[in-house]
Amino acid sequence: MMEKPANDRRPQRNASPALRFLTIGEIANCLHVSTRTVRRWIKSRALLARRIEGIVRISEADFAATRRAHVREKHPG
């Protein structure tokens, strides 16, 4: 039986070590709102979310972009 070489691994999608995902609860706690409010934002596409293994997650980058856009709306420069 032939063994596969150790370097014969399929690349994983979005396997960046710097990419971190947050839960709906973490977003809600950070912004002092309810999880229901965060779910509404996701449903209205005001906040981009992904399903990872069946669980809703928000990338830190998407969360930061949404926060910046929200701050600009409240305080136009």
Secondary structure as GFF3:
##gff-version 3
##sequence-region A 1 77
A	DSSP	beta_strand	21	22	.	.	.	ID=ss1
A	DSSP	alpha_helix	24	31	.	.	.	ID=ss2
A	DSSP	alpha_helix	35	43	.	.	.	ID=ss3
A	DSSP	beta_strand	50	52	.	.	.	ID=ss4
A	DSSP	beta_strand	55	59	.	.	.	ID=ss5
A	DSSP	alpha_helix	60	74	.	.	.	ID=ss6
###
